[in-house]
């Protein structure tokens, strides 16, 4: 959209605003000049209206941006009064003497009578300009909020990869030190998961089937570290109904389950993940893991990943999710309900 600069305003005048002002002035002039007793056009009304329009221009593009929008109300009303007096003087001392020298030009009707003629037109023209500016400012605020939300989402998403990589490289290092035959398999699994994180989930939403496939790969990667020390199960539906989901939301809960179970237990580890999807787009995700309360009492609910995912849920699913966390002395359970239908609209 082309914009025209002006030195008095707080922004630039767009071509759309110019068109709006032209249409507004034409309409106001039609109503101002209409007289059912004198249906023909009278040139003096155009001159009077131009006087009012010039005053409105000074108010709209000088007083409003320079004083009113900067909260210098005293200066605004002072100059507004000066402009109004100037209009009245121009009308009474110049225009009346030109067009009505023998009638209205000889009589001053009083300040209030003059203001009744002047203020309605000026107020309408200035009021619509104020409303236009208010809508433009609201649009800018909305755009800024959207940009900030997108930036925060991007920042939160970029935090996930280092967090995931740090945890798994530590595990990989321990296997490499032990010269475990599972090390190549772990590297391949880790590479597949990282490839998905870095290249395949850049969109705001991805196919649910693809996300669950990566969750299963991630579970298998971490299951290699459990070996015979416990039991890991992963259940997911075969039918996804074509729904989409924000990527890297669910993986945080599974990662925390493995991390905290292994940190608190050396055996009898139990990690169970269950995902269900209804036909109306309701996803129920449940992840349960065993742990010992005395070991990780403080760390479990306050990890970087959990805080991250809670913020992303508030941004992406503000009215379409319910996150519940339960734990006792031996069990930690995360239950997340997502309305996938709302997220894809």
N, C-alpha and C positions, 0 to 999 in steps of 0.2 A: 504494500500500500504506500503510495507516494505521500510524503510529508513536507510541509512548508515551514521553515523555521521562522520564529519571531522572537524578538529580544525581550519582550515583557513577560511572556508566559513561562510557566514552569515546565512545559514540554513543547512539542511541535504540533502544529495543526495538521491533522491528516486530511486527505482529500475526502474521506467519508464525512468528517466533521464539517468541512466546507459545504458539501452537498446538503447536509442536515440543516445548517444555518440558512442556506438559501431557501430551502423549502419552508422552514419555519417563518422566515421573514415574509415570504409571499403570503402564507396563510394568515399571519397576524395582520398584514396590511389589508387583506381582503376583508377581514372582520372589522378592522378599524375604519375603513373607508366606506363600508356598506351603509346605505341609508335607503330604506324602502320608499321614502317620500321623494328621494332624488336618486333614482337608479343609475343615472349617467355618471361617468367618471369626472372628478373634479381635480385639477392638477395641484391645487394648493394642499390637498390632503397628502399627496405624495411627498411634498416638501416638508410638511410637518412631521410626517412619519420618518423621513430621513434624519430629521433632527433628533427624534427619539432613538432611532437605530444607532446613530453615532454615539449617543450617550451610553446606550447599552453595550456598544463595542468597547468603550473605555472601561466600563465596569467589568465586563467579561474577561478582557484580555490584559487589563492592567491592575485594577483593584483586587479582583479575586485572587489571581496568582501571587501578586506581590504583597498583599496585606492579609486578606481573609484566610487563605490557605496556610499562611505563616502565623496565624493567630494574633495578628496585629489589628484587633477589632476596632480600637479607638481610631487609628489612622484610616481604616476602611470606611467607617461611618462618617468620619470628618470629610474625606474626599467624596464620598457618595453624596453628602449634603451639598458640597460645592458644585458638583456636576449637576445635581438637580436644580439648584439655583441658576446655574448657567443655562439650562434648558428653558426655564421659565423666562429669564431675561431675553434670551434669543427669540422666544415666541412672542413676548409682549412688546419688546422694543424694536424688533426687526420685522418678523414675519407678519405680525398683525398690522404694522404700519404699511407693509407692502400690499397685502391682499385685502385688508379691511380698514383703510385709513379713516373713513367717515363713520364707521359704526363701532365695531369691537376695538379698533385701534385707539379710540378716544376714552375708553373706560377700562380701568383695571379691576377685574372681578374679584380680586383677593387671592391670597396665597393658597388657601384651601381649595378654591375652585380650580386654580391652575394645577395643583397637585393631583386633583381627581382626573384631569385630562392626561397628565404626564405619567404618573406612577403605574397605572395598569399596564400600559404597553411596555414600559421599561422593565417592570417586574416580570412580565411574562417572558420577554426575551432573555433576561438575566437568569430567571429561574430555570429555564430549559438548559441553558449553558451549565449551570450548577449541577443539574441532574445528569447531564452528559459527562461532566468531569467525575461525578460520583460513580457512575457506572464504569468509566474507564479505570478509575482507581481500584474498584472492586475486582475488575478483570485482572489487573496487574497483581493484586494480592492473591487471587486464586491461582494465577500462573506461578507466582513465587512459592506458594504452598506446595503446588504439584512438583515443582522443580526440587524443592527441599526434600520432599518425601522420596522422590526418585533417587536423589543423591544419597540419602540415608540408606535406602534399600541397597544401592550399589555398594556402599561402604560395608554394610552388614554382610552382604554376600561375599565380598572379598576377604572378610575375616575368616570365613569358614575354611577355605583352602589351607591357609597356614596352620590353623588349629588342627585340622584333620591330618595334615602332613606331619606336623610335629609329633603327634601321638603315635602314628604308624611308623615313622622312621626310628623312633626309639625301640619299638618292638622288632623291627627289621634288624636293627643293630645287634640286639641280643641274640637273634637267630644266627646272624652272620658270625658273631664271636664264637658261638657254640658249634659252628660249622654244620648246621642242621641241613639235611637234604630237602627240607621244605622251603628253604630260602628262595630258590628260583620261582617256585609256585607263588610265594608271597609277593615277589617282585612283579610277576605278571598280573596278579589280581590287583595289586596296588596301582599298576600302570593303567589298567582298564578303568578303575574308578576315577583316577585323576584325569584321564582323557575325557570322561563324561563331565566332570566338574569344570574343567577348563574350556572345553570347546562345544559341548552339546547342551548346556543349560544356561546360555546367555539370555534367553528370552525370559520375560516375566513369568510366563506359564509354559509348562511342558506337558507332553502326554503322560497321563497317570501310569499307563502301562510301561513306558520307558523309565519313569522314576522308580517304580516298584522293581523293575528288573535290576537297576543299579543298587537298590537296597538289598536285594538278595545277594548280589555279588559282594557287596560290602560285608554282609553277614558271614558269607563263606570265608572271606578274607580274614576276618577276626576269629572265626571258629577254628582256624588252623592253630591259633595260639592257645585255645582251650585244651585241645587234644583229648585225653581221657580224664580230665579233671571235672567234667560236668556234662551238661546237656544244653544244646542250643536248638531251638525250633523257629521256623519262619513259615507263616501261613499267609497266603495272599489269594485273592479271588482270580479266577481265570477271565471273567468278564469285567471289563473296565468301562463299558458303555461310552467310550470315546471322550471321557472327561479329561480335563487338564488340571494341573496343580502347580503351585509355586515350587520350583526346584529347591532341593537341599533343606527342606523343612523337616522331614521325618528322620533323615539320617542322623541328625544331632542327638535324638533320643536313643537311637540304637548305639551310637558311639559312646554315649555316657553310660549305657547299661554295661557294655563290655569293659570300659575303663574302670568303673567303680566296683564291679563285681570282682575283677582280677586284682584290684588294689586291696580289697578287704578279705579275699578268700584265696586259699591255695588249692582248695578242692571243693567238691559238691557245688559247683557253680551252675546256676540255672538262669537261662536267658530265653524268654519266649516273646516273640513278636507276632501279632495277629492284626491283619488288615481286612476290613470288610467294606463293601461299597453297595449301597442300595440303588435301585433303579431311578429314584428321584434325586440322586446326586449327593447323598449323605455318606461321608466317609468316616468310619470309626477305626481309629488306630490305637492299639494297645501294646505297650512294651513293658514287660515285667522282668525284673532281675533280682537275684538274691544278693544280699550284702550283710555285713555285720555293722550294726549301728555304732559300736564303740570305736571303730576304725575311722569311718568317714562320716561322722555325724554332721560336721559343719560344711563339708565341701560339696555334697551332692546337689543341693538345690541352688547353688550359687556359682556354677561354672560359667566360663565365658560363653560356651556354646549355648547353654540354656538361656542366658540373658539375651543373647543374640536372636535366637529363634522366637522368643516371646515378643521382642520388638518387631520382628518381621511379621508375625501373626497380627499384631495390632495394626500395622500399616497395610497389609495385604488383605486381611480378613477382619475388618473392624467390627462387623456385625454378623459374621458368618463362622465363628469358631468358638469352641469351648475347651479350654485346657484344664485338666485336673491332674493333680499329683498326689499320690498316697504313699505312705511308707510306715512301716512298723519296725520292730527289732530285727526282722529277717528278710523283709521284702520291700522293694521299691517299684512303684507302678506309675506309668504315665499313660493317661488316656486323653486322646485328642479327637474332637468331633469337628469336622469341616463340612461346610455347605459348598460343595464343588460347583453346583449349579449357579450360585451367586457370583463366584469368583470368575466365571467365564463369560458373564454378560457384558 
